[in-house]
Amino acid sequence: MNIELTIEKLVFGGDGLGFVDGKAYFIEGALPGEKVLARITNDKKNYGKARLIKVLSPSPERLTPPCPYVQSCGGCQYQHIRYTDELRWKELQVRESFAQTIRIDPALIQPIRQGPREYHYRQSITLHRTAKNNQKPSPLAFIGRDNRSFVFIQNCLLAGESLQSVFKELHTLGKYETKRVFKIAENGAIVSSEEDKLYRIRLADELFWAHSKGFFQNNLEVTQQVVEELQNIVEMVKPSRFIDLYSGVGTFAALAGSQAQEIFCFEESIYAVECLKRNLKERQLPGAIFKGRVEQTFPNFWLGNQKEGSLVLLDPPRLGITYDLASFFAKADKMKNIIYLACDLQILIRDLKIILSKGRYQIKTIVPFDMFPRTKHLEVLAWLEQI
């Protein structure tokens, strides 16, 4: 069934929202103010989803996407809109999400921070095996918009320039490899998850050790902005202890925690821990490292080492923290400041609702960062202070 409707707004995730007879419909690729023709693909009782067929009246914000693969790839949700408008809508989505779930003074939500580049900012990409025979050299591909098909490309506009050669090469994957991650090292060389090696990566004026199979932030310019925000908070709080949970290779501990008398890092990944040791040692920082799952190691540590003047940084994977860990923070004593850095807005709000549930904390500030331009994703920093 086809419907005609006018789009009222962009919701979190990039879909356009419109109404037909009072029922909400979400249309991917439609922009606010546009009248569109769409075909219903999923009709629920209270809402529906529809596929854009034709824009009957285009928005002045609409652009022709520069990427020829944008319709099949699905990795970018905002190439059809001007970047300034993308930023405006993302900030509005953050504000509306908090207004609907955690009511705070709107003045506590800062304007969205952006980096210097909307394209070619990614320091790593993940490509997937397409050949049934792993031992035969073959091209790798992105997973398509439908989550089933493969998209073979010659150039990705989000990937750093050094990564462009990867798309044109044939690759032989190992017996158990289903995908391979490619990353840019400090000297522009490419390292991949096929290897088991340490490499150097530069963030601002600092060199860090990272691992070919491990994680490092993708957008270095925006990561530097996050570092500066953390440094500002640390300067204001002046903590005696900087506790870095999900610390990775220690980027934030090294750059923002160095003013504290003590640094405690908690990390599970075996690939990150070796780099973490090296990065702290090179800077002669007084750091103690706890290996293992944060959900297990940190509560045990805190119950035996509660101390005033501690600042806790949470930078978990996309799935956020567990309910039990969030509940532990909600009831913890002497934990004056918590900074939660999240790459999924809805997960952040879910976890904050639990942490705030006992009334022990108040939100000091919310800072959105456009870590992933032209996509629906963004990074959000929340600073909580114990009342």
Secondary structure by P-SEA (a helix, b strand, c coil): cbbbbbbccccccbbbbbbcccbbbbbccccccccbbbbbcccccccbbbbbccccccccccccccccccccccccccccccaaaaaaaaaaaaaaaaaacccccccccccccccccccccccbbbbbbcccccccbbbbbcccccccbbbbbcccccccccccccccbbbbbcccccbbbbbbccccccccccccbbbbbbcccbbbbbbccccccccaaaaaaaaaaaaaaaaaacccbbbbcccccccccccccccccbbbbbbccaaaaaaaaaaaaaaccbbbbbcccccccaaaaaaaccccbbbbbbbcccccccaaaaaaaaccccccbbbbbbccaaaaaaaaaaaaccccccccbbbbbccccccccbbbbbbbbcc
